């Protein structure tokens, strides 16, 4: 008996796990697990044992180290502990310093300047996991203090993304809600001699900071005293003046070289309109908001490492409570940058259609491709709080998702670039095909008469005299073939299942629909946009697929898992 590639890989994983976890893989244990995976195998038990025994012997001969490496390659989730979202006792993240149950408060502070992406998912999930574990509170706070980039559309998109991830904040607020309070603390830090008003040109500021030299505004206190009320009252225009922190201009930490705390932005704010034109930077607003919101543990990505000194100093000058600051690495995949600096131009120049383009690492794109929020959560938690900047493999996320969706995905036939096969002396059949080889997902009826189609990829391997097995049907032998016209003539050659001929999927002429699969690939290669990042497969699918509703997850044999977009289109998820 021969297995298809998918089934054989699953069997090989069973053998590898048994070999790794015990001295050697045992035939009786492996066979019992295979039958548990698909009870139909019991009917063919005598036929499959020789093939299984052969593979067991091959794997048992491998050194244990090689067995483990091969298992991790075939099943990237091996070694990761499973997480039951309902079981709050299982918690694999590091414990927090100075955390008191019932009093831990975390926050997720995205800026509404784009659609949320996989990096946002990591931050939000970790923040919520800690809040729930310690029976505390989780705050979603929009860091909306830059009207140049922010839109109501992005507030809504972040809320939708959080909802899709099944994250439920205890409090939702905007930093802009507290703008008057932030102005008050802005004046206090100036009066405490912790900041000053700078009227230097932008070019001068950049040059002096690079060389670690103080500007004339910092040295002359009268400039600050003269301009303090003016800057808060709207006297200055954009770039006329800024408020800067009094840091260490000669220090090695360049983030402390008098960074900007407030700047003038003369643009309408999506929430406050034209009421405010002096806006705090994240460096100033974040620590104050964290302190006043009761945040006990502030998670910040590693990019803020140099700015954590500023975070703490601002709070100490203002005599506000200082939260614990915990750093972790950003999350993005190779070839899928999360930077809006790279994504926005592609959208604005119509290179890609929008934020839901399946090539993007945005949450709306992952949803469109057919990923599940639970897979993203499991993936994020498997990474932990590492500070390593290495980019994890997309295959790990795919493996988590595969384990979830393979139990709900019907398996159907699709032939790319259809190649017509006219059948001679083949009995007409009405075949009942299981929608899943091992799970009870019902069946579908398919009629076959004298014409069917196979994929051109399979057809190119054929010659006159080639014999092959049409899956779930019978065997045929090729009598004539015309590659230019994409058609062939074949004759019936029996029903006996044989191991020495290839097995090919097909679509019957009696029930097919023209169909396409949208297949995303990596968006950037070597920091450059990949023009081949989106492929569209055109072919025929079983007409049964058009009876399935939008968003249904399916698996096209030999192509992979897909999410149905409409009656004639699916979007590729992964293999």
C-alpha positions as CSV (number, residue, x, y, z in Angstrom):
1,X,0.0,0.0,0.0
2,X,1.2,3.5,-0.9
3,X,0.5,6.6,1.1
4,X,0.1,10.2,-0.2
5,X,2.8,12.6,0.9
6,X,0.8,14.3,3.6
7,X,-0.2,11.0,5.2
8,X,3.3,9.5,5.0
9,X,4.8,12.7,6.6
10,X,2.3,12.3,9.5
11,X,3.3,8.7,9.9
12,X,7.0,9.6,9.9
13,X,6.4,12.2,12.6
14,X,4.7,9.5,14.7
15,X,7.7,7.2,14.3
16,X,10.1,10.0,15.1
17,X,8.3,11.0,18.3
18,X,8.2,7.4,19.4
19,X,11.9,7.0,18.7
20,X,13.0,10.3,20.4
21,X,10.9,9.8,23.5
22,X,11.9,6.1,24.0
23,X,15.0,3.9,23.3
24,X,13.7,3.0,19.9
25,X,10.4,3.3,17.9
26,X,8.3,0.2,18.4
27,X,6.1,-1.3,15.7
28,X,3.2,-2.1,17.9
29,X,3.1,1.4,19.4
30,X,3.4,3.1,16.1
31,X,0.7,1.0,14.5
32,X,-1.7,1.8,17.3
33,X,-1.1,5.5,16.9
34,X,-1.6,5.3,13.1
35,X,-4.9,3.5,13.5
36,X,-6.0,6.1,16.1
37,X,-5.1,8.8,13.5
38,X,-7.2,7.0,10.8
39,X,-9.3,3.9,11.8
40,X,-9.6,3.0,8.1
41,X,-6.0,1.8,8.1
42,X,-7.1,-1.3,10.1
43,X,-8.6,-2.7,6.9
44,X,-5.2,-2.5,5.2
45,X,-3.1,-3.4,8.3
46,X,-1.3,-6.4,6.6
47,X,-0.4,-4.3,3.6
48,X,1.0,-1.3,5.5
49,X,3.1,-3.1,8.1
50,X,6.1,-3.8,5.8
51,X,6.3,-0.2,4.7
52,X,6.0,1.0,8.3
53,X,8.5,-1.5,9.6
54,X,11.0,-0.4,6.9
55,X,10.7,3.3,8.0
56,X,11.0,2.4,11.7
57,X,14.2,0.5,10.9
58,X,15.6,3.5,9.0
59,X,14.7,6.0,11.8
60,X,16.0,3.7,14.6
61,X,19.4,3.5,12.8
62,X,19.8,7.3,13.0
63,X,21.7,8.8,16.0
64,X,19.4,10.4,18.6
65,X,20.6,13.9,17.7
66,X,19.7,13.4,14.1
67,X,16.3,12.0,15.0
68,X,15.5,15.1,17.1
69,X,16.8,17.5,14.3
70,X,14.6,15.7,11.7
71,X,11.6,15.7,14.0
72,X,11.9,19.5,14.6
73,X,12.3,20.0,10.9
74,X,9.1,18.1,10.1
75,X,7.2,19.4,13.1
76,X,8.5,22.8,14.2
77,X,6.1,22.8,17.2
78,X,7.8,19.8,18.8
79,X,9.2,20.8,22.1
80,X,6.8,23.7,22.6
81,X,4.3,23.2,25.5
82,X,0.7,23.4,24.5
83,X,-1.3,26.2,25.9
84,X,-4.9,25.8,27.0
85,X,-6.4,29.3,27.0
86,X,-8.9,28.1,29.6
87,X,-6.3,26.7,32.0
88,X,-4.9,29.8,33.7
89,X,-2.6,27.6,35.9
90,X,-0.4,26.9,32.9
91,X,1.8,30.0,32.5
92,X,5.1,29.7,30.7
93,X,6.3,33.4,30.7
94,X,8.9,34.6,33.3
95,X,7.5,35.8,36.6
96,X,7.5,39.6,37.1
97,X,9.6,41.4,39.8
98,X,7.6,43.1,42.5
99,X,4.3,41.7,41.2
100,X,1.4,41.5,43.7
101,X,-1.6,39.4,42.7
102,X,-4.6,41.6,42.1
103,X,-2.5,44.8,41.7
104,X,-0.6,44.3,38.5
105,X,-1.5,46.7,35.7
106,X,-0.2,46.5,32.2
107,X,-0.9,48.5,29.1
108,X,-0.6,48.3,25.3
109,X,0.0,51.7,23.8
110,X,-0.2,51.6,19.9
111,X,-0.1,54.8,17.9
112,X,-3.1,54.9,15.5
113,X,-0.9,55.6,12.5
114,X,-1.6,52.4,10.6
115,X,-3.1,48.9,10.8
116,X,-2.0,46.6,13.6
117,X,0.6,44.0,12.6
118,X,2.2,40.8,14.1
119,X,4.5,43.0,16.3
120,X,1.5,44.6,17.8
121,X,0.0,41.2,18.4
122,X,3.1,40.1,20.4
123,X,3.0,43.2,22.6
124,X,-0.8,43.1,23.2
125,X,-0.8,39.3,24.0
126,X,2.1,39.5,26.4
127,X,0.5,42.5,28.2
128,X,-2.8,40.8,28.5
129,X,-1.4,37.4,29.6
130,X,0.5,39.0,32.5
131,X,-2.5,41.1,33.6
132,X,-4.8,38.0,33.6
133,X,-2.2,35.7,35.3
134,X,-1.8,38.2,38.2
135,X,-5.6,38.9,38.2
136,X,-4.8,42.6,37.5
137,X,-5.9,45.1,34.8
138,X,-5.0,45.5,31.1
139,X,-5.2,48.9,29.5
140,X,-5.5,49.7,25.8
141,X,-4.2,53.2,25.4
142,X,-3.9,54.9,22.0
143,X,-0.7,57.0,21.9
144,X,-2.3,59.7,19.7
145,X,-0.1,62.7,20.1
146,X,1.0,63.1,16.4
147,X,-1.8,64.4,14.2
148,X,0.5,64.2,11.2
149,X,0.0,60.4,11.0
150,X,-3.1,59.5,12.8
151,X,-6.6,58.8,11.5
152,X,-9.9,57.5,12.9
153,X,-9.6,54.6,10.4
154,X,-6.5,53.4,12.3
155,X,-8.2,53.7,15.8
156,X,-11.0,51.5,14.4
157,X,-8.5,49.0,12.8
158,X,-6.6,48.6,16.0
159,X,-9.8,47.9,17.9
160,X,-10.9,45.4,15.3
161,X,-7.5,43.7,15.5
162,X,-7.6,43.5,19.3
163,X,-11.1,42.0,19.1
164,X,-10.0,39.4,16.5
165,X,-7.2,38.3,18.7
166,X,-9.8,37.8,21.5
167,X,-8.1,40.3,23.7
168,X,-10.4,42.2,26.1
169,X,-9.0,45.4,27.6
170,X,-10.3,46.5,31.0
171,X,-9.9,50.1,30.1
172,X,-9.7,51.8,26.7
173,X,-8.4,55.4,26.5
174,X,-6.5,57.9,24.5
175,X,-3.4,59.8,25.5
176,X,-5.0,62.9,23.9
177,X,-7.7,62.6,26.6
178,X,-5.1,63.9,29.1
179,X,-3.6,66.7,26.9
180,X,-4.3,69.4,29.4
181,X,-2.7,67.4,32.2
182,X,0.3,66.7,30.0
183,X,0.6,70.5,29.4
184,X,0.5,71.0,33.1
185,X,3.4,68.6,33.7
186,X,5.2,70.2,30.8
187,X,5.2,73.5,32.6
188,X,6.2,71.7,35.8
189,X,9.3,70.1,34.3
190,X,10.4,73.4,32.9
191,X,9.9,75.1,36.3
192,X,11.9,72.3,37.9
193,X,14.8,73.1,35.6
194,X,14.4,69.7,33.9
195,X,13.6,71.2,30.5
196,X,14.0,74.3,28.4
197,X,12.6,76.0,25.3
198,X,14.7,75.9,22.3
199,X,14.3,78.2,19.3
200,X,17.3,76.9,17.3
201,X,16.9,75.8,13.7
202,X,16.4,72.0,13.2
203,X,19.7,71.8,11.3
204,X,21.6,73.4,14.2
205,X,19.9,71.1,16.8
206,X,20.9,68.0,14.8
207,X,24.5,69.2,14.4
208,X,25.0,70.1,18.0
209,X,23.5,66.8,19.3
210,X,25.8,64.8,17.0
211,X,28.8,66.6,18.5
212,X,27.5,66.6,22.1
213,X,27.4,70.4,22.3
214,X,24.9,72.5,24.3
215,X,22.9,75.1,22.3
216,X,22.6,78.8,23.3
217,X,18.9,78.3,24.5
218,X,20.0,75.8,27.2
219,X,22.7,78.2,28.4
220,X,20.5,81.3,28.5
221,X,17.6,80.7,31.0
222,X,16.0,84.0,30.0
223,X,15.0,82.5,26.7
224,X,13.0,79.8,28.4
225,X,11.4,82.2,31.0
226,X,10.4,84.6,28.2
227,X,8.9,81.9,25.9
228,X,7.3,79.4,28.3
229,X,3.8,80.9,28.4
230,X,4.0,81.8,24.7
231,X,4.7,78.2,23.5
232,X,1.8,76.8,25.6
233,X,-0.5,79.7,24.4
234,X,0.0,79.0,20.7
235,X,2.3,82.0,20.0
236,X,4.8,80.0,17.9
237,X,4.4,78.3,14.6
238,X,5.8,74.9,13.5
239,X,9.6,74.6,14.0
240,X,9.8,78.0,15.6
241,X,10.3,76.5,19.1
242,X,10.3,73.1,20.9
243,X,10.6,72.0,24.5
244,X,13.7,69.9,25.2
245,X,14.8,67.8,28.2
246,X,17.9,68.9,30.0
247,X,20.0,65.7,29.6
248,X,23.6,65.0,29.2
249,X,24.9,66.5,25.9
250,X,28.3,64.9,26.3
251,X,27.1,61.5,27.4
252,X,27.5,58.3,25.4
253,X,23.8,57.7,25.5
254,X,22.7,59.8,22.6
255,X,19.0,59.4,23.6
256,X,19.8,61.6,26.6
257,X,21.3,64.5,24.5
258,X,18.5,66.9,25.2
259,X,15.6,65.1,23.4
260,X,12.4,66.8,22.4
261,X,9.5,66.7,24.9
262,X,7.0,68.9,23.0
263,X,6.7,70.1,19.4
264,X,4.3,72.2,17.5
265,X,2.1,70.4,14.9
266,X,-0.3,72.6,13.1
267,X,-2.7,69.9,11.8
268,X,-6.2,68.9,12.8
269,X,-6.2,66.0,15.3
270,X,-8.7,63.1,14.6
271,X,-10.1,63.4,18.1
272,X,-9.6,67.0,19.3
273,X,-9.8,68.8,16.0
274,X,-7.9,72.2,16.0
275,X,-8.0,72.8,19.8
276,X,-4.4,71.8,20.4
277,X,-1.2,72.5,18.4
278,X,1.5,71.8,21.1
279,X,1.9,68.0,21.3
280,X,4.1,65.9,23.7
281,X,6.4,63.3,22.2
282,X,6.0,59.6,23.2
283,X,9.2,60.1,25.3
284,X,7.3,62.6,27.6
285,X,3.7,61.3,27.4
286,X,4.4,57.6,27.9
287,X,6.0,57.7,31.4
288,X,3.5,60.2,32.7
289,X,0.5,58.3,31.4
290,X,1.9,55.0,32.7
291,X,2.4,56.5,36.1
292,X,-1.0,58.1,36.4
293,X,-2.8,55.1,34.9
294,X,-1.4,52.9,37.7
295,X,0.7,50.8,35.3
296,X,2.9,48.6,37.5
297,X,4.9,46.9,34.7
298,X,5.6,48.7,31.4
299,X,6.7,46.4,28.6
300,X,8.8,48.2,25.9
301,X,10.5,46.7,22.9
302,X,14.2,46.7,22.8
303,X,14.4,49.7,20.5
304,X,13.5,51.9,23.5
305,X,16.5,50.5,25.5
306,X,18.5,53.7,25.4
307,X,15.3,55.8,26.2
308,X,14.5,54.0,29.4
309,X,16.9,56.2,31.3
310,X,14.9,59.2,30.0
311,X,11.6,57.5,31.0
312,X,12.7,57.1,34.6
313,X,14.4,60.6,34.9
314,X,11.2,62.4,33.7
315,X,9.2,60.7,36.4
316,X,11.8,61.4,39.2
317,X,11.9,65.1,38.3
318,X,8.1,65.3,38.4
319,X,8.0,63.1,41.6
320,X,5.7,60.6,40.1
321,X,5.7,56.8,40.7
322,X,8.1,54.9,38.5
323,X,6.8,51.6,37.0
324,X,8.9,48.5,36.4
325,X,10.2,48.6,32.8
326,X,10.6,45.2,31.0
327,X,12.2,45.0,27.6
328,X,11.5,42.4,24.9
329,X,12.4,42.0,21.2
330,X,10.3,43.2,18.3
331,X,8.6,40.6,16.2
332,X,8.7,40.4,12.4
333,X,9.5,37.8,9.8
334,X,12.3,37.7,7.2
335,X,11.0,39.5,4.1
336,X,7.8,40.8,5.8
337,X,8.8,44.1,7.5
338,X,6.3,45.6,9.9
339,X,7.7,49.1,9.4
340,X,5.0,51.5,8.2
341,X,7.8,53.5,6.5
342,X,8.1,50.5,4.1
343,X,4.4,49.5,3.9
344,X,2.7,52.9,3.5
345,X,4.5,53.9,0.2
346,X,3.4,50.5,-1.3
347,X,-0.2,51.3,-0.5
348,X,-0.1,55.0,-1.4
349,X,1.5,54.1,-4.8
350,X,-1.0,51.3,-5.5
351,X,1.8,48.7,-5.6
352,X,-0.4,46.7,-3.3
353,X,-4.1,47.2,-2.8
354,X,-4.4,47.9,0.9
355,X,-3.6,47.0,4.4
356,X,-5.4,43.6,4.0
357,X,-3.1,42.5,1.1
358,X,-2.2,38.9,2.0
359,X,1.5,39.6,1.5
360,X,1.5,41.9,4.5
361,X,2.2,41.0,8.2
362,X,-0.9,43.0,9.3
363,X,-3.5,41.2,11.5
364,X,-6.2,41.9,8.9
365,X,-4.0,40.2,6.3
366,X,-3.3,37.2,8.5
367,X,-7.1,36.9,9.0
368,X,-7.7,37.2,5.3
369,X,-5.2,34.4,4.6
370,X,-7.0,32.1,7.1
371,X,-4.7,32.2,10.2
372,X,-6.4,31.8,13.5
373,X,-6.0,34.1,16.5
374,X,-5.3,31.1,18.7
375,X,-2.4,30.1,16.5
376,X,-0.9,33.6,16.7
377,X,-1.3,33.5,20.5
378,X,0.4,30.1,20.8
379,X,3.2,31.3,18.5
380,X,3.8,34.5,20.5
381,X,3.9,32.7,23.8
382,X,6.3,30.1,22.4
383,X,8.8,32.9,21.8
384,X,8.6,34.2,25.3
385,X,10.3,37.5,26.3
386,X,13.6,37.0,24.5
387,X,15.7,40.0,23.8
388,X,17.2,38.3,20.7
389,X,16.7,40.2,17.5
390,X,16.7,37.1,15.4
391,X,13.6,36.8,13.2
392,X,11.6,33.6,13.9
393,X,10.7,31.4,11.0
394,X,7.2,31.9,9.5
395,X,7.0,28.1,9.4
396,X,6.7,28.0,13.2
397,X,3.5,30.1,13.1
398,X,2.3,28.0,10.2
399,X,2.8,24.8,12.2
400,X,0.7,26.1,15.1
401,X,-2.0,27.2,12.7
402,X,-1.9,23.9,10.8
403,X,-2.6,21.9,13.9
404,X,-5.7,24.0,14.5
405,X,-7.2,24.2,11.0
406,X,-6.4,20.7,9.7
407,X,-9.2,19.4,11.9
408,X,-11.8,21.7,10.3
409,X,-10.6,21.8,6.7
410,X,-12.3,19.7,4.0
411,X,-9.9,18.3,1.4
412,X,-10.7,19.0,-2.2
413,X,-9.2,18.7,-5.7
414,X,-7.8,21.6,-7.7
415,X,-5.8,21.3,-10.9
416,X,-3.6,24.2,-11.9
417,X,-3.3,24.9,-15.6
418,X,-5.8,22.1,-16.5
419,X,-4.6,19.4,-18.9
420,X,-7.5,17.6,-20.6
421,X,-7.7,13.8,-20.5
422,X,-10.2,12.0,-22.7
423,X,-11.0,8.5,-21.3
424,X,-11.5,5.5,-23.5
425,X,-13.1,2.3,-22.3
426,X,-13.4,3.7,-18.8
427,X,-16.5,2.8,-16.9
428,X,-18.7,5.9,-16.0
429,X,-18.8,6.3,-12.2
430,X,-20.6,8.2,-9.5
431,X,-18.0,8.3,-6.8
432,X,-18.6,9.1,-3.1
433,X,-15.5,10.9,-1.8
434,X,-14.8,11.6,1.9
435,X,-14.3,15.3,2.7
436,X,-11.5,14.3,5.1
437,X,-9.5,11.1,5.2
438,X,-9.8,10.5,8.9
439,X,-12.4,12.8,10.4
440,X,-16.2,12.8,9.9
441,X,-16.7,15.8,7.7
442,X,-19.3,14.1,5.4
443,X,-18.9,13.1,1.8
444,X,-19.4,14.5,-1.7
445,X,-20.6,12.8,-4.9
446,X,-18.6,13.2,-8.1
447,X,-19.7,11.9,-11.5
448,X,-17.0,10.9,-14.0
449,X,-17.7,10.0,-17.6
450,X,-15.3,10.4,-20.5
451,X,-13.4,13.6,-19.8
452,X,-11.5,14.9,-16.8
453,X,-8.6,17.3,-16.1
454,X,-5.3,16.9,-14.4
455,X,-2.6,19.6,-13.5
456,X,-0.1,20.5,-16.2
457,X,2.6,19.9,-13.7
458,X,1.6,16.2,-13.5
459,X,1.0,16.0,-17.2
460,X,4.5,17.1,-18.0
461,X,5.8,14.0,-16.3
462,X,3.8,11.7,-18.6
463,X,4.7,10.0,-21.9
464,X,2.8,7.6,-24.2
465,X,2.6,4.4,-22.3
466,X,2.7,6.0,-18.9
467,X,0.4,4.5,-16.3
468,X,-1.1,6.3,-13.4
469,X,-3.7,6.1,-10.7
470,X,-6.5,8.7,-10.6
471,X,-7.1,9.1,-6.8
472,X,-10.3,7.5,-5.6
473,X,-11.0,6.2,-9.2
474,X,-9.0,3.7,-11.2
475,X,-5.8,3.3,-13.2
476,X,-5.3,4.6,-16.7
477,X,-2.6,4.3,-19.3
478,X,-1.7,7.2,-21.7
479,X,-2.2,6.3,-25.4
480,X,-1.8,9.7,-27.0
481,X,-0.5,13.0,-25.7
482,X,-0.3,16.5,-27.2
483,X,1.6,18.9,-24.9
484,X,1.0,21.9,-27.2
485,X,-2.8,21.5,-27.1
486,X,-2.8,20.4,-23.4
487,X,-4.7,17.2,-24.0
488,X,-4.2,13.4,-24.0
489,X,-6.1,10.2,-24.6
490,X,-6.0,7.4,-22.0
491,X,-7.5,3.9,-21.6
492,X,-8.7,2.1,-18.5
493,X,-6.2,-0.3,-17.0
494,X,-7.8,-1.6,-13.9
495,X,-8.9,-0.7,-10.4
496,X,-6.2,-2.5,-8.3
497,X,-4.3,-0.1,-6.1
498,X,-0.6,-0.3,-7.1
499,X,2.5,1.1,-5.5
500,X,4.5,1.3,-8.7
501,X,2.6,4.0,-10.5
502,X,2.1,7.7,-9.6
503,X,-1.2,8.9,-7.9
504,X,-2.7,12.0,-9.5
505,X,-5.6,14.2,-8.5
506,X,-8.2,15.2,-11.0
507,X,-11.3,17.3,-11.7
508,X,-14.2,15.8,-13.6
509,X,-15.7,17.5,-16.6
510,X,-19.1,16.7,-15.1
511,X,-18.7,19.1,-12.2
512,X,-16.0,21.8,-12.1
513,X,-15.7,25.5,-11.7
514,X,-13.0,27.8,-13.1
515,X,-11.1,28.8,-10.0
516,X,-8.1,30.8,-8.8
517,X,-5.8,30.6,-5.8
518,X,-4.1,33.8,-4.7
519,X,-0.7,32.8,-3.4
520,X,1.4,35.4,-1.4
521,X,5.1,35.2,-1.1
522,X,7.8,37.2,0.7
523,X,7.3,40.9,0.2
524,X,10.9,42.0,0.3
525,X,14.1,40.3,-0.7
526,X,17.4,41.9,0.4
527,X,15.4,45.0,1.5
528,X,13.9,45.4,-2.0
529,X,10.3,44.9,-3.0
530,X,9.8,41.5,-4.6
531,X,7.8,41.9,-7.8
532,X,7.0,38.1,-7.7
533,X,5.5,38.4,-4.2
534,X,2.0,37.5,-5.4
535,X,1.1,34.7,-7.7
536,X,-2.3,33.7,-9.0
537,X,-2.9,30.0,-9.9
538,X,-5.6,29.6,-12.5
539,X,-7.3,26.2,-12.9
540,X,-10.4,24.1,-12.2
541,X,-11.8,23.0,-8.9
542,X,-14.5,20.6,-8.0
543,X,-17.9,22.4,-8.2
544,X,-18.5,21.4,-4.6
545,X,-16.2,24.2,-3.5
546,X,-18.7,26.8,-4.8
547,X,-21.3,25.5,-2.2
548,X,-19.0,26.5,0.7
549,X,-19.4,29.9,2.3
550,X,-16.9,32.7,2.4
551,X,-14.2,32.4,5.1
552,X,-14.4,28.6,5.1
553,X,-11.0,26.9,5.5
554,X,-10.2,24.1,3.1
555,X,-7.2,22.2,1.9
556,X,-6.6,21.7,-1.8
557,X,-4.6,18.5,-2.2
558,X,-1.0,19.2,-3.1
559,X,-1.5,23.0,-3.0
560,X,-2.2,23.6,0.7
561,X,-4.6,25.2,3.1
562,X,-6.7,28.1,1.8
563,X,-9.5,30.4,3.0
564,X,-12.4,30.9,0.6
565,X,-12.8,34.5,-0.6
566,X,-15.7,34.0,-3.0
567,X,-17.3,31.2,-5.1
568,X,-14.3,31.3,-7.5
569,X,-11.4,32.4,-5.4
570,X,-9.4,31.2,-2.4
571,X,-6.4,32.8,-0.7
572,X,-3.5,30.5,0.1
573,X,-2.8,30.1,3.8
574,X,0.2,27.8,3.9
575,X,1.2,24.2,3.1
